[in-house]
Amino acid sequence: MHPIETIRLFTAIRRPYASDRQAILNVLSVYRQADTAIRRFQRQTGLRCISGCGACCEKHDFDTTMLELMPLAFSLWCRGTLDFWHTRALAAREGDRCIFYNAHPGTDSAGRCLMYPLRPLVCRLFGFTAQDDKYGAPRLVACASVKKVFPRSYERATALTLREGAPKMSHFSLRLLITGDEVTRKRLFINAGFLKASERIERITRRQRDSCFDVFTGQRPSPGLAG
C-alpha cells in the first residue's frame, strides 16, 4: 500500500469542518495520481534523483499552499508531534530552508526529507514533469545535477517530453485549484504554509486521537504519542 493511503480521517475532524476533511482526501488523491505518473515516466526514461542529494531542498525561494500541507499537519497531529513542528515553523524566518529538510552535517546539497511521503506537490513534481514554454511546446523542468550525472536518461526524458509523454505540472496543479478555498490555496513559502496548516488542523480537530492512523506505519499512535 502507498504510504499516504494509510491516513484515515474518520471522526477526528469535527463535523462542521467536513469540507476540510474532504479537501485533505482530495489532496492525497492528487498526490497518488502524481506519484503514479512520475513512476511511469521514470520507468520509461531511467531518470531518477541522485541518491542522498538534497540540492532542491536547499533552495529558499519555492512556495506551496496551506492546502498541500494540511495532510502532513494532520498526520503530525495524530502522532502527537504537531506542537513541536509548529514551534519550529514559528521560529523559522522568511528565507529559511524547509524545516523538514535534514541536511547532512558538513556537506552542501546533501540530506533528506523527514516527511517524504507527505511532501507538497512542488517537491513531488520537480525534475520529472513538463511545463509549456512561451511557444506552447512542452519543456522538461529538469534538475541540473541530474542532467550531469544521468545524461542519457535526461536525453530520453527530453525526447519523450517533446512527444507529450511527460507528466504536466499544470495537470496536477489545476486539480488542486478546485479543492479547498481561497485561503488554503494562497501561495506561501513552505514554512509559512505549514504554520498556517498546523493552526488550521488544531482548530478543526477533536481532542481525542483514537481514530487516527500513523501515516508512516499504518497503525494507531501509541498513547505516549497521542498525548
ROROTI-451243 format. One record per residue (C-alpha): x, y, z; residue in three letters. Coordinates in steps of 0.5 Angstrom, whole numbers. Layout:
<pts>
<pt><c1>X</c1><c2>Y</c2><c3>Z</c3><rest>ala</rest></pt>
...
</pts>
This chain:
<pts>
<pt><c1>0</c1><c2>0</c2><c3>0</c3><rest>met</rest></pt>
<pt><c1>2</c1><c2>7</c2><c3>-2</c3><rest>his</rest></pt>
<pt><c1>5</c1><c2>11</c2><c3>5</c3><rest>pro</rest></pt>
<pt><c1>0</c1><c2>16</c2><c3>4</c3><rest>ile</rest></pt>
<pt><c1>-6</c1><c2>11</c2><c3>3</c3><rest>glu</rest></pt>
<pt><c1>-5</c1><c2>10</c2><c3>11</c3><rest>thr</rest></pt>
<pt><c1>-8</c1><c2>16</c2><c3>13</c3><rest>ile</rest></pt>
<pt><c1>-15</c1><c2>16</c2><c3>16</c3><rest>arg</rest></pt>
<pt><c1>-19</c1><c2>22</c2><c3>18</c3><rest>leu</rest></pt>
<pt><c1>-26</c1><c2>19</c2><c3>20</c3><rest>phe</rest></pt>
<pt><c1>-29</c1><c2>23</c2><c3>26</c3><rest>thr</rest></pt>
<pt><c1>-22</c1><c2>26</c2><c3>28</c3><rest>ala</rest></pt>
<pt><c1>-24</c1><c2>32</c2><c3>24</c3><rest>ile</rest></pt>
<pt><c1>-30</c1><c2>36</c2><c3>28</c3><rest>arg</rest></pt>
<pt><c1>-37</c1><c2>35</c2><c3>24</c3><rest>arg</rest></pt>
<pt><c1>-37</c1><c2>43</c2><c3>22</c3><rest>pro</rest></pt>
<pt><c1>-31</c1><c2>42</c2><c3>18</c3><rest>tyr</rest></pt>
<pt><c1>-33</c1><c2>36</c2><c3>14</c3><rest>ala</rest></pt>
<pt><c1>-30</c1><c2>40</c2><c3>8</c3><rest>ser</rest></pt>
<pt><c1>-23</c1><c2>41</c2><c3>11</c3><rest>asp</rest></pt>
<pt><c1>-23</c1><c2>33</c2><c3>11</c3><rest>arg</rest></pt>
<pt><c1>-25</c1><c2>32</c2><c3>4</c3><rest>gln</rest></pt>
<pt><c1>-20</c1><c2>37</c2><c3>2</c3><rest>ala</rest></pt>
<pt><c1>-15</c1><c2>33</c2><c3>5</c3><rest>ile</rest></pt>
<pt><c1>-17</c1><c2>27</c2><c3>2</c3><rest>leu</rest></pt>
<pt><c1>-17</c1><c2>31</c2><c3>-5</c3><rest>asn</rest></pt>
<pt><c1>-10</c1><c2>33</c2><c3>-4</c3><rest>val</rest></pt>
<pt><c1>-8</c1><c2>26</c2><c3>-2</c3><rest>leu</rest></pt>
<pt><c1>-11</c1><c2>23</c2><c3>-9</c3><rest>ser</rest></pt>
<pt><c1>-8</c1><c2>28</c2><c3>-13</c3><rest>val</rest></pt>
<pt><c1>-1</c1><c2>26</c2><c3>-10</c3><rest>tyr</rest></pt>
<pt><c1>-3</c1><c2>19</c2><c3>-11</c3><rest>arg</rest></pt>
<pt><c1>-4</c1><c2>21</c2><c3>-18</c3><rest>gln</rest></pt>
<pt><c1>2</c1><c2>25</c2><c3>-19</c3><rest>ala</rest></pt>
<pt><c1>7</c1><c2>19</c2><c3>-16</c3><rest>asp</rest></pt>
<pt><c1>4</c1><c2>14</c2><c3>-21</c3><rest>thr</rest></pt>
<pt><c1>5</c1><c2>19</c2><c3>-27</c3><rest>ala</rest></pt>
<pt><c1>12</c1><c2>20</c2><c3>-25</c3><rest>ile</rest></pt>
<pt><c1>14</c1><c2>13</c2><c3>-23</c3><rest>arg</rest></pt>
<pt><c1>12</c1><c2>11</c2><c3>-30</c3><rest>arg</rest></pt>
<pt><c1>16</c1><c2>17</c2><c3>-33</c3><rest>phe</rest></pt>
<pt><c1>22</c1><c2>14</c2><c3>-29</c3><rest>gln</rest></pt>
<pt><c1>21</c1><c2>7</c2><c3>-32</c3><rest>arg</rest></pt>
<pt><c1>21</c1><c2>10</c2><c3>-39</c3><rest>gln</rest></pt>
<pt><c1>27</c1><c2>14</c2><c3>-38</c3><rest>thr</rest></pt>
<pt><c1>31</c1><c2>12</c2><c3>-33</c3><rest>gly</rest></pt>
<pt><c1>31</c1><c2>19</c2><c3>-30</c3><rest>leu</rest></pt>
<pt><c1>32</c1><c2>19</c2><c3>-22</c3><rest>arg</rest></pt>
<pt><c1>34</c1><c2>23</c2><c3>-17</c3><rest>cys</rest></pt>
<pt><c1>42</c1><c2>22</c2><c3>-14</c3><rest>ile</rest></pt>
<pt><c1>42</c1><c2>18</c2><c3>-8</c3><rest>ser</rest></pt>
<pt><c1>43</c1><c2>23</c2><c3>-2</c3><rest>gly</rest></pt>
<pt><c1>42</c1><c2>29</c2><c3>-6</c3><rest>cys</rest></pt>
<pt><c1>38</c1><c2>35</c2><c3>-3</c3><rest>gly</rest></pt>
<pt><c1>40</c1><c2>40</c2><c3>-7</c3><rest>ala</rest></pt>
<pt><c1>33</c1><c2>42</c2><c3>-9</c3><rest>cys</rest></pt>
<pt><c1>31</c1><c2>42</c2><c3>-1</c3><rest>cys</rest></pt>
<pt><c1>37</c1><c2>47</c2><c3>0</c3><rest>glu</rest></pt>
<pt><c1>33</c1><c2>53</c2><c3>-4</c3><rest>lys</rest></pt>
<pt><c1>30</c1><c2>58</c2><c3>0</c3><rest>his</rest></pt>
<pt><c1>25</c1><c2>61</c2><c3>-6</c3><rest>asp</rest></pt>
<pt><c1>20</c1><c2>56</c2><c3>-7</c3><rest>phe</rest></pt>
<pt><c1>13</c1><c2>56</c2><c3>-5</c3><rest>asp</rest></pt>
<pt><c1>7</c1><c2>52</c2><c3>-4</c3><rest>thr</rest></pt>
<pt><c1>0</c1><c2>53</c2><c3>0</c3><rest>thr</rest></pt>
<pt><c1>-3</c1><c2>51</c2><c3>6</c3><rest>met</rest></pt>
<pt><c1>-8</c1><c2>46</c2><c3>3</c3><rest>leu</rest></pt>
<pt><c1>-2</c1><c2>42</c2><c3>1</c3><rest>glu</rest></pt>
<pt><c1>1</c1><c2>42</c2><c3>8</c3><rest>leu</rest></pt>
<pt><c1>-5</c1><c2>40</c2><c3>11</c3><rest>met</rest></pt>
<pt><c1>-5</c1><c2>32</c2><c3>10</c3><rest>pro</rest></pt>
<pt><c1>2</c1><c2>33</c2><c3>14</c3><rest>leu</rest></pt>
<pt><c1>0</c1><c2>37</c2><c3>19</c3><rest>ala</rest></pt>
<pt><c1>-6</c1><c2>32</c2><c3>21</c3><rest>phe</rest></pt>
<pt><c1>-1</c1><c2>27</c2><c3>21</c3><rest>ser</rest></pt>
<pt><c1>3</c1><c2>30</c2><c3>26</c3><rest>leu</rest></pt>
<pt><c1>-3</c1><c2>32</c2><c3>30</c3><rest>trp</rest></pt>
<pt><c1>-4</c1><c2>24</c2><c3>30</c3><rest>cys</rest></pt>
<pt><c1>3</c1><c2>23</c2><c3>32</c3><rest>arg</rest></pt>
<pt><c1>2</c1><c2>28</c2><c3>38</c3><rest>gly</rest></pt>
<pt><c1>8</c1><c2>32</c2><c3>35</c3><rest>thr</rest></pt>
<pt><c1>5</c1><c2>38</c2><c3>31</c3><rest>leu</rest></pt>
<pt><c1>6</c1><c2>42</c2><c3>37</c3><rest>asp</rest></pt>
<pt><c1>14</c1><c2>41</c2><c3>36</c3><rest>phe</rest></pt>
<pt><c1>14</c1><c2>42</c2><c3>29</c3><rest>trp</rest></pt>
<pt><c1>9</c1><c2>48</c2><c3>30</c3><rest>his</rest></pt>
<pt><c1>14</c1><c2>51</c2><c3>34</c3><rest>thr</rest></pt>
<pt><c1>20</c1><c2>50</c2><c3>29</c3><rest>arg</rest></pt>
<pt><c1>16</c1><c2>54</c2><c3>24</c3><rest>ala</rest></pt>
<pt><c1>14</c1><c2>60</c2><c3>29</c3><rest>leu</rest></pt>
<pt><c1>22</c1><c2>60</c2><c3>30</c3><rest>ala</rest></pt>
<pt><c1>23</c1><c2>60</c2><c3>22</c3><rest>ala</rest></pt>
<pt><c1>25</c1><c2>67</c2><c3>19</c3><rest>arg</rest></pt>
<pt><c1>23</c1><c2>69</c2><c3>12</c3><rest>glu</rest></pt>
<pt><c1>28</c1><c2>66</c2><c3>7</c3><rest>gly</rest></pt>
<pt><c1>30</c1><c2>60</c2><c3>12</c3><rest>asp</rest></pt>
<pt><c1>30</c1><c2>53</c2><c3>8</c3><rest>arg</rest></pt>
<pt><c1>25</c1><c2>48</c2><c3>10</c3><rest>cys</rest></pt>
<pt><c1>24</c1><c2>46</c2><c3>17</c3><rest>ile</rest></pt>
<pt><c1>23</c1><c2>39</c2><c3>15</c3><rest>phe</rest></pt>
<pt><c1>30</c1><c2>38</c2><c3>11</c3><rest>tyr</rest></pt>
<pt><c1>35</c1><c2>34</c2><c3>15</c3><rest>asn</rest></pt>
<pt><c1>42</c1><c2>37</c2><c3>12</c3><rest>ala</rest></pt>
<pt><c1>48</c1><c2>32</c2><c3>13</c3><rest>his</rest></pt>
<pt><c1>53</c1><c2>36</c2><c3>17</c3><rest>pro</rest></pt>
<pt><c1>59</c1><c2>39</c2><c3>14</c3><rest>gly</rest></pt>
<pt><c1>56</c1><c2>38</c2><c3>7</c3><rest>thr</rest></pt>
<pt><c1>53</c1><c2>42</c2><c3>1</c3><rest>asp</rest></pt>
<pt><c1>47</c1><c2>40</c2><c3>-2</c3><rest>ser</rest></pt>
<pt><c1>46</c1><c2>33</c2><c3>1</c3><rest>ala</rest></pt>
<pt><c1>41</c1><c2>31</c2><c3>6</c3><rest>gly</rest></pt>
<pt><c1>34</c1><c2>28</c2><c3>6</c3><rest>arg</rest></pt>
<pt><c1>27</c1><c2>30</c2><c3>7</c3><rest>cys</rest></pt>
<pt><c1>24</c1><c2>28</c2><c3>14</c3><rest>leu</rest></pt>
<pt><c1>17</c1><c2>28</c2><c3>12</c3><rest>met</rest></pt>
<pt><c1>18</c1><c2>25</c2><c3>5</c3><rest>tyr</rest></pt>
<pt><c1>11</c1><c2>21</c2><c3>4</c3><rest>pro</rest></pt>
<pt><c1>7</c1><c2>28</c2><c3>5</c3><rest>leu</rest></pt>
<pt><c1>12</c1><c2>33</c2><c3>2</c3><rest>arg</rest></pt>
<pt><c1>8</c1><c2>38</c2><c3>-2</c3><rest>pro</rest></pt>
<pt><c1>6</c1><c2>38</c2><c3>-10</c3><rest>leu</rest></pt>
<pt><c1>12</c1><c2>42</c2><c3>-12</c3><rest>val</rest></pt>
<pt><c1>17</c1><c2>37</c2><c3>-8</c3><rest>cys</rest></pt>
<pt><c1>14</c1><c2>31</c2><c3>-12</c3><rest>arg</rest></pt>
<pt><c1>14</c1><c2>34</c2><c3>-19</c3><rest>leu</rest></pt>
<pt><c1>21</c1><c2>38</c2><c3>-20</c3><rest>phe</rest></pt>
<pt><c1>25</c1><c2>34</c2><c3>-24</c3><rest>gly</rest></pt>
<pt><c1>20</c1><c2>30</c2><c3>-27</c3><rest>phe</rest></pt>
<pt><c1>15</c1><c2>34</c2><c3>-30</c3><rest>thr</rest></pt>
<pt><c1>14</c1><c2>39</c2><c3>-36</c3><rest>ala</rest></pt>
<pt><c1>12</c1><c2>46</c2><c3>-37</c3><rest>gln</rest></pt>
<pt><c1>10</c1><c2>49</c2><c3>-43</c3><rest>asp</rest></pt>
<pt><c1>14</c1><c2>55</c2><c3>-46</c3><rest>asp</rest></pt>
<pt><c1>12</c1><c2>61</c2><c3>-49</c3><rest>lys</rest></pt>
<pt><c1>11</c1><c2>58</c2><c3>-55</c3><rest>tyr</rest></pt>
<pt><c1>7</c1><c2>53</c2><c3>-52</c3><rest>gly</rest></pt>
<pt><c1>12</c1><c2>47</c2><c3>-53</c3><rest>ala</rest></pt>
<pt><c1>13</c1><c2>42</c2><c3>-47</c3><rest>pro</rest></pt>
<pt><c1>20</c1><c2>43</c2><c3>-44</c3><rest>arg</rest></pt>
<pt><c1>22</c1><c2>39</c2><c3>-38</c3><rest>leu</rest></pt>
<pt><c1>23</c1><c2>42</c2><c3>-31</c3><rest>val</rest></pt>
<pt><c1>30</c1><c2>39</c2><c3>-30</c3><rest>ala</rest></pt>
<pt><c1>35</c1><c2>38</c2><c3>-25</c3><rest>cys</rest></pt>
<pt><c1>42</c1><c2>41</c2><c3>-27</c3><rest>ala</rest></pt>
<pt><c1>45</c1><c2>36</c2><c3>-22</c3><rest>ser</rest></pt>
<pt><c1>41</c1><c2>30</c2><c3>-25</c3><rest>val</rest></pt>
<pt><c1>43</c1><c2>32</c2><c3>-32</c3><rest>lys</rest></pt>
<pt><c1>50</c1><c2>32</c2><c3>-31</c3><rest>lys</rest></pt>
<pt><c1>50</c1><c2>25</c2><c3>-27</c3><rest>val</rest></pt>
<pt><c1>45</c1><c2>22</c2><c3>-32</c3><rest>phe</rest></pt>
<pt><c1>46</c1><c2>25</c2><c3>-39</c3><rest>pro</rest></pt>
<pt><c1>43</c1><c2>19</c2><c3>-43</c3><rest>arg</rest></pt>
<pt><c1>37</c1><c2>19</c2><c3>-38</c3><rest>ser</rest></pt>
<pt><c1>36</c1><c2>26</c2><c3>-39</c3><rest>tyr</rest></pt>
<pt><c1>36</c1><c2>26</c2><c3>-47</c3><rest>glu</rest></pt>
<pt><c1>31</c1><c2>20</c2><c3>-47</c3><rest>arg</rest></pt>
<pt><c1>27</c1><c2>24</c2><c3>-42</c3><rest>ala</rest></pt>
<pt><c1>27</c1><c2>31</c2><c3>-46</c3><rest>thr</rest></pt>
<pt><c1>25</c1><c2>27</c2><c3>-52</c3><rest>ala</rest></pt>
<pt><c1>19</c1><c2>24</c2><c3>-49</c3><rest>leu</rest></pt>
<pt><c1>17</c1><c2>31</c2><c3>-46</c3><rest>thr</rest></pt>
<pt><c1>17</c1><c2>33</c2><c3>-54</c3><rest>leu</rest></pt>
<pt><c1>13</c1><c2>28</c2><c3>-56</c3><rest>arg</rest></pt>
<pt><c1>8</c1><c2>30</c2><c3>-50</c3><rest>glu</rest></pt>
<pt><c1>10</c1><c2>24</c2><c3>-46</c3><rest>gly</rest></pt>
<pt><c1>12</c1><c2>27</c2><c3>-39</c3><rest>ala</rest></pt>
<pt><c1>7</c1><c2>29</c2><c3>-34</c3><rest>pro</rest></pt>
<pt><c1>5</c1><c2>36</c2><c3>-34</c3><rest>lys</rest></pt>
<pt><c1>6</c1><c2>40</c2><c3>-28</c3><rest>met</rest></pt>
<pt><c1>-1</c1><c2>44</c2><c3>-29</c3><rest>ser</rest></pt>
<pt><c1>-5</c1><c2>38</c2><c3>-30</c3><rest>his</rest></pt>
<pt><c1>-4</c1><c2>37</c2><c3>-22</c3><rest>phe</rest></pt>
<pt><c1>-4</c1><c2>44</c2><c3>-20</c3><rest>ser</rest></pt>
<pt><c1>-11</c1><c2>45</c2><c3>-23</c3><rest>leu</rest></pt>
<pt><c1>-13</c1><c2>39</c2><c3>-20</c3><rest>arg</rest></pt>
<pt><c1>-11</c1><c2>43</c2><c3>-13</c3><rest>leu</rest></pt>
<pt><c1>-15</c1><c2>49</c2><c3>-15</c3><rest>leu</rest></pt>
<pt><c1>-21</c1><c2>46</c2><c3>-15</c3><rest>ile</rest></pt>
<pt><c1>-20</c1><c2>44</c2><c3>-8</c3><rest>thr</rest></pt>
<pt><c1>-20</c1><c2>48</c2><c3>-1</c3><rest>gly</rest></pt>
<pt><c1>-22</c1><c2>55</c2><c3>-1</c3><rest>asp</rest></pt>
<pt><c1>-18</c1><c2>62</c2><c3>-3</c3><rest>glu</rest></pt>
<pt><c1>-15</c1><c2>62</c2><c3>4</c3><rest>val</rest></pt>
<pt><c1>-12</c1><c2>55</c2><c3>4</c3><rest>thr</rest></pt>
<pt><c1>-10</c1><c2>56</c2><c3>-4</c3><rest>arg</rest></pt>
<pt><c1>-6</c1><c2>62</c2><c3>-2</c3><rest>lys</rest></pt>
<pt><c1>2</c1><c2>61</c2><c3>-5</c3><rest>arg</rest></pt>
<pt><c1>6</c1><c2>62</c2><c3>1</c3><rest>leu</rest></pt>
<pt><c1>14</c1><c2>60</c2><c3>3</c3><rest>phe</rest></pt>
<pt><c1>14</c1><c2>53</c2><c3>5</c3><rest>ile</rest></pt>
<pt><c1>15</c1><c2>54</c2><c3>13</c3><rest>asn</rest></pt>
<pt><c1>10</c1><c2>60</c2><c3>13</c3><rest>ala</rest></pt>
<pt><c1>5</c1><c2>55</c2><c3>9</c3><rest>gly</rest></pt>
<pt><c1>6</c1><c2>49</c2><c3>14</c3><rest>phe</rest></pt>
<pt><c1>5</c1><c2>54</c2><c3>20</c3><rest>leu</rest></pt>
<pt><c1>-2</c1><c2>56</c2><c3>17</c3><rest>lys</rest></pt>
<pt><c1>-4</c1><c2>49</c2><c3>16</c3><rest>ala</rest></pt>
<pt><c1>-2</c1><c2>47</c2><c3>23</c3><rest>ser</rest></pt>
<pt><c1>-6</c1><c2>52</c2><c3>26</c3><rest>glu</rest></pt>
<pt><c1>-12</c1><c2>50</c2><c3>22</c3><rest>arg</rest></pt>
<pt><c1>-11</c1><c2>43</c2><c3>24</c3><rest>ile</rest></pt>
<pt><c1>-11</c1><c2>45</c2><c3>31</c3><rest>glu</rest></pt>
<pt><c1>-17</c1><c2>49</c2><c3>30</c3><rest>arg</rest></pt>
<pt><c1>-21</c1><c2>43</c2><c3>27</c3><rest>ile</rest></pt>
<pt><c1>-19</c1><c2>37</c2><c3>30</c3><rest>thr</rest></pt>
<pt><c1>-22</c1><c2>34</c2><c3>36</c3><rest>arg</rest></pt>
<pt><c1>-18</c1><c2>33</c2><c3>43</c3><rest>arg</rest></pt>
<pt><c1>-18</c1><c2>25</c2><c3>42</c3><rest>gln</rest></pt>
<pt><c1>-14</c1><c2>22</c2><c3>37</c3><rest>arg</rest></pt>
<pt><c1>-16</c1><c2>15</c2><c3>38</c3><rest>asp</rest></pt>
<pt><c1>-19</c1><c2>15</c2><c3>31</c3><rest>ser</rest></pt>
<pt><c1>-12</c1><c2>17</c2><c3>28</c3><rest>cys</rest></pt>
<pt><c1>-7</c1><c2>12</c2><c3>24</c3><rest>phe</rest></pt>
<pt><c1>0</c1><c2>14</c2><c3>23</c3><rest>asp</rest></pt>
<pt><c1>1</c1><c2>16</c2><c3>16</c3><rest>val</rest></pt>
<pt><c1>8</c1><c2>13</c2><c3>17</c3><rest>phe</rest></pt>
<pt><c1>7</c1><c2>6</c2><c3>20</c3><rest>thr</rest></pt>
<pt><c1>-1</c1><c2>5</c2><c3>18</c3><rest>gly</rest></pt>
<pt><c1>-2</c1><c2>4</c2><c3>26</c3><rest>gln</rest></pt>
<pt><c1>-5</c1><c2>7</c2><c3>31</c3><rest>arg</rest></pt>
<pt><c1>-1</c1><c2>12</c2><c3>35</c3><rest>pro</rest></pt>
<pt><c1>2</c1><c2>10</c2><c3>42</c3><rest>ser</rest></pt>
<pt><c1>-1</c1><c2>13</c2><c3>48</c3><rest>pro</rest></pt>
<pt><c1>5</c1><c2>16</c2><c3>49</c3><rest>gly</rest></pt>
<pt><c1>5</c1><c2>20</c2><c3>42</c3><rest>leu</rest></pt>
<pt><c1>-2</c1><c2>21</c2><c3>43</c3><rest>ala</rest></pt>
<pt><c1>-2</c1><c2>26</c2><c3>49</c3><rest>gly</rest></pt>
</pts>
